[in-house]
Amino acid sequence: MAHFGLDERIMLPNRRNDILTVGELLVDMISTDYDADHESFQYQKFFGGSPSNIALNARKLGVRTLVAASVGEDGFGKFLIDRLRNAGIGTDCVQAVDVSTSLVVVNKSQSTPIPIFYRGADYHLGYNAQLEEALFNSNIVHFSCWPISKVPARHTIERVVESAKKHGAIIGFDPNYHPMIWQRGEDGVAYVKSMIAKADIVKPSEDDAERLFGQDTPARQIEKFLKLGAKLVILTLGKDGAIVSNGKETISFGTRATEVVDTTGAGDAFWSGFYAAVVKGYTIRESLSLGFAVSAYKLRFTGAIVDLPELEAIKDMYGLQEEWI
């Protein structure tokens, strides 16, 4: 099990793939105008799905990534697969199923976007030989609440986590619980808490923490995640930055964002920057700084996927080298 000392580097074994993201690959339909009430008449199609966004962003930042997901045998599914291939990401673990590709309608927002969910193919992800081989050959495995919110994908994630632990992979979990994506009549909160116990790194937003635990101070929310068993907790606070704790040391980060055009995918951009930095041998503290810099860069554009430069260019752009000397 990896140790998450804030000024230490995580020593990763020599495996074929750096990051495997498992979960939703879907279309984001984002309004062309700022629109809090979904009254816009025009929407634009974007590549979406939190884990898949992370894989695509991290690939642009210069590390090796794979996506395991399921899409429909339709035009949207083809659009998503083509985007992965064009980014140089293998699609052997993307399963095509006879159900419509999932999509999310999102209002363009400078604060917190309000999604409307249309779910189809995403939760039909199965555990197969290609996914198992990818797991054995990956150093970091990442998933979110989407695939665990419905069967059969939930059972797939349970096997993924078990297998990842067995092979010494780092497990990252985005506990982005939302009651709207959960099966009716089920205690989704309790299930998400049980998965936090199996993860190494979690990155809840303030909204996520409130949905899981109710209102509380950021410091007390972090304690709850640590108590459940997470090894490193990154609590993002929007414009107020973030608080990070490994249970022994707690540090704060201010936001690096100077321009906010659209917040869609800001958390995914953080994950991709953080993971890419860990893979490239930065300390946890440096990796966190780089994650927040990548997120700030993304906030200047609409959509979760933007034309990111390599990680080192972002480091220079935000003057991080000078901070660490």
C-alpha positions in Angstrom: 0.0 0.0 0.0 1.3 3.4 -1.0 2.2 5.9 1.7 1.0 9.4 1.1 3.6 11.6 3.0 3.0 15.0 1.5 6.7 15.6 0.8 7.4 12.1 -0.6 7.2 10.7 -4.0 5.1 7.5 -4.7 7.4 4.9 -6.2 5.4 3.2 -9.0 6.4 -0.2 -10.5 7.3 -0.4 -14.2 3.9 -1.3 -15.8 2.6 -0.8 -19.3 0.0 1.8 -18.4 0.0 4.6 -15.9 -3.7 5.4 -15.3 -6.8 3.2 -15.9 -10.1 5.0 -15.5 -13.2 2.9 -15.1 -16.7 4.2 -15.4 -18.8 6.5 -17.5 -18.0 7.6 -21.1 -20.8 9.9 -22.3 -21.8 13.0 -24.1 -22.1 16.4 -22.3 -24.6 18.7 -24.0 -23.7 22.1 -22.6 -25.8 25.2 -23.2 -24.2 27.9 -25.4 -25.4 30.6 -23.0 -25.0 31.0 -19.3 -28.3 29.5 -18.1 -29.2 28.6 -14.5 -32.7 27.2 -15.3 -32.1 25.2 -18.5 -34.0 27.7 -20.6 -31.4 27.8 -23.4 -32.4 26.8 -26.9 -28.9 25.8 -28.0 -26.6 23.2 -26.7 -23.2 22.0 -27.9 -22.0 18.4 -27.9 -18.8 17.6 -25.9 -16.9 14.5 -24.9 -17.8 13.7 -21.3 -17.9 11.4 -18.3 -15.7 12.2 -15.4 -13.2 9.2 -15.5 -12.9 9.5 -19.3 -12.2 13.2 -19.1 -9.4 12.4 -16.6 -7.9 9.9 -19.0 -8.1 12.2 -22.0 -6.6 15.2 -20.1 -3.8 13.1 -18.5 -2.9 11.8 -21.9 -2.4 15.3 -23.1 -0.3 16.1 -20.0 2.1 13.4 -21.1 1.2 10.1 -19.4 -0.2 6.8 -20.6 -3.9 6.2 -20.0 -6.7 3.7 -20.7 -10.5 4.0 -20.5 -12.8 1.1 -19.5 -16.4 2.1 -20.2 -19.5 1.1 -22.2 -21.2 3.2 -25.0 -24.1 2.6 -27.3 -23.8 1.3 -30.9 -24.9 4.7 -32.2 -23.5 8.0 -33.5 -22.7 9.3 -30.0 -20.8 6.2 -29.1 -18.8 6.4 -32.3 -18.1 10.1 -31.6 -16.7 9.2 -28.1 -14.6 6.3 -29.3 -13.2 8.4 -32.2 -12.2 11.1 -29.7 -10.3 8.5 -27.6 -8.5 7.1 -30.6 -7.6 10.6 -31.9 -6.0 11.3 -28.5 -3.9 8.1 -28.8 -5.8 6.2 -26.1 -6.5 2.5 -26.8 -10.2 1.5 -26.9 -9.9 -2.3 -26.2 -11.7 -1.8 -22.9 -14.6 0.3 -24.4 -17.6 -2.0 -24.7 -20.3 -1.3 -27.3 -23.7 -2.4 -26.1 -27.2 -2.4 -27.6 -28.4 0.5 -25.5 -28.3 4.3 -26.2 -25.2 6.2 -25.3 -25.7 8.0 -22.0 -25.7 11.8 -22.0 -25.9 14.7 -19.5 -27.5 18.0 -20.3 -25.5 20.8 -18.5 -26.0 24.5 -18.1 -22.9 26.6 -18.9 -21.9 28.0 -15.5 -19.4 30.1 -13.7 -20.3 28.5 -10.4 -21.8 25.0 -10.1 -23.4 23.6 -13.2 -26.8 21.8 -12.8 -26.9 18.5 -14.7 -29.9 16.6 -16.1 -29.0 12.9 -16.5 -30.1 10.6 -19.4 -28.6 7.2 -18.6 -28.3 4.3 -21.0 -25.2 2.4 -21.9 -22.9 3.7 -19.2 -24.0 1.2 -16.4 -23.8 -1.9 -18.6 -20.0 -2.1 -18.2 -19.0 -5.7 -17.7 -15.9 -7.3 -16.2 -14.1 -9.1 -19.0 -10.6 -10.4 -20.0 -9.6 -7.1 -21.6 -10.5 -5.1 -18.4 -8.7 -7.6 -16.2 -5.5 -7.5 -18.3 -5.6 -3.6 -18.3 -5.9 -3.8 -14.4 -2.9 -6.0 -14.1 -0.8 -3.6 -16.2 -1.9 -0.2 -14.6 -0.4 1.7 -11.7 -3.4 3.9 -10.8 -7.1 2.8 -11.1 -9.7 5.6 -10.9 -13.5 5.4 -10.6 -16.4 7.7 -9.6 -20.0 7.3 -8.2 -21.6 6.8 -11.6 -20.7 3.1 -12.2 -21.4 2.1 -8.6 -24.9 3.7 -8.6 -26.5 1.0 -10.8 -26.1 -2.8 -11.5 -24.5 -4.4 -13.4 -21.7 -1.8 -13.5 -21.6 -1.8 -9.7 -20.5 -5.4 -9.6 -17.9 -4.7 -12.2 -16.4 -1.9 -10.0 -16.4 -4.2 -7.0 -14.3 -6.7 -8.9 -12.1 -4.0 -10.3 -11.3 -2.6 -6.8 -10.6 -6.1 -5.4 -8.3 -6.9 -8.4 -6.5 -3.5 -8.2 -5.8 -4.0 -4.5 -4.4 -7.5 -5.2 -2.0 -6.1 -7.7 -0.9 -3.1 -5.7 -2.4 -0.4 -7.8 -3.3 3.0 -6.2 -7.1 3.4 -6.1 -8.6 6.9 -6.6 -12.3 7.4 -6.0 -14.3 10.5 -6.8 -17.2 10.3 -4.2 -19.4 12.6 -6.4 -22.7 11.2 -4.9 -25.8 12.6 -6.5 -29.2 11.1 -5.5 -30.6 11.6 -9.1 -28.3 8.9 -10.5 -29.0 6.3 -7.8 -31.4 3.4 -8.0 -34.7 4.4 -6.3 -35.3 3.2 -2.8 -31.6 2.4 -2.2 -29.3 3.8 0.4 -26.7 5.2 -1.9 -25.0 7.2 0.8 -24.2 4.1 2.8 -22.9 2.3 -0.2 -20.6 5.2 -1.2 -19.2 5.3 2.3 -18.4 1.6 2.1 -16.4 2.3 -1.1 -14.5 5.2 0.5 -13.1 2.6 2.9 -11.6 0.7 -0.1 -10.0 3.7 -1.7 -6.6 5.3 -1.2 -7.3 8.8 -2.5 -10.6 10.6 -2.5 -11.4 14.1 -3.8 -14.8 15.3 -2.6 -16.2 18.7 -3.3 -17.9 20.7 -0.6 -21.2 19.7 -2.2 -20.2 16.0 -2.2 -19.3 16.1 1.4 -22.6 17.7 2.4 -24.6 15.2 0.4 -22.8 12.4 2.2 -22.5 13.8 5.8 -24.7 16.9 6.0 -23.4 20.4 6.7 -20.3 20.8 8.7 -16.9 22.6 8.7 -14.4 21.6 6.0 -12.0 20.3 8.7 -14.6 18.1 10.3 -15.8 16.8 6.8 -12.2 15.7 6.1 -12.0 13.9 9.4 -15.1 11.9 8.4 -13.5 10.7 5.1 -10.3 9.8 6.9 -12.2 7.9 9.6 -13.9 5.8 6.9 -10.4 4.7 5.7 -9.3 7.0 2.9 -5.5 7.6 3.0 -5.4 11.0 1.3 -8.4 13.4 1.3 -8.6 16.4 -1.0 -11.6 18.5 -0.2 -12.2 21.2 -2.9 -13.8 24.4 -1.8 -14.5 26.2 -5.2 -13.2 29.7 -5.2 -11.8 29.2 -1.7 -9.3 26.6 -2.9 -8.9 23.2 -1.1 -7.9 21.5 2.1 -5.8 18.3 1.9 -5.0 15.8 4.7 -3.3 12.4 5.0 -4.5 12.1 8.6 -1.2 13.4 10.1 -0.7 16.6 8.2 -3.3 19.0 6.8 -2.5 21.8 4.3 -4.5 24.4 2.5 -4.3 25.5 -1.2 -5.7 28.8 -2.5 -7.3 28.8 -6.0 -5.1 29.6 -8.9 -8.0 30.5 -11.1 -7.8 34.0 -12.5 -10.5 33.6 -15.2 -13.6 31.4 -15.0 -15.5 30.8 -18.2 -17.1 27.4 -17.4 -16.7 25.2 -14.4 -17.7 21.9 -16.1 -14.9 19.4 -15.6 -12.8 21.5 -13.3 -12.5 18.6 -10.8 -11.6 16.2 -13.5 -8.8 18.6 -14.7 -7.5 18.6 -11.1 -7.4 14.8 -11.0 -5.6 14.5 -14.3 -2.9 17.1 -13.3 -2.5 15.4 -9.9 -2.2 11.9 -11.3 0.1 13.0 -14.2 2.4 14.7 -11.7 2.5 11.6 -9.4 3.4 9.4 -12.4 6.1 11.9 -13.4 7.8 11.6 -10.0 6.7 14.8 -8.2 6.0 14.8 -4.5 2.4 14.7 -3.3 2.5 18.4 -2.3 4.0 19.3 -5.8 1.4 17.1 -7.5 -1.4 18.8 -5.7 -0.1 22.2 -6.8 0.1 21.0 -10.4 -3.4 19.5 -10.2 -4.8 22.9 -9.1 -2.8 24.6 -11.9 -4.3 22.3 -14.5 -7.8 23.0 -13.1 -7.2 26.8 -13.3 -6.1 26.4 -16.9 -9.2 24.4 -17.8 -11.6 27.0 -16.2 -10.7 29.5 -19.0 -12.6 27.3 -21.5 -16.0 25.8 -22.1 -16.3 22.0 -21.7 -14.5 19.4 -19.6 -11.9 18.7 -22.3 -9.6 21.5 -23.4 -6.4 21.7 -25.5 -4.0 21.2 -22.6 -0.3 21.6 -23.1 2.1 19.1 -21.4 2.4 19.2 -17.6 5.8 20.9 -17.6 4.4 23.8 -19.7 1.6 24.4 -17.1 4.2 24.2 -14.3 6.1 27.0 -16.0 3.0 29.0 -16.9 1.9 29.2 -13.2 5.5 29.7 -11.9 5.4 26.6 -9.7 9.2 25.9 -10.1 9.9 29.2 -8.3 7.6 28.2 -5.5 9.4 24.9 -4.9 13.0 26.3 -4.9 
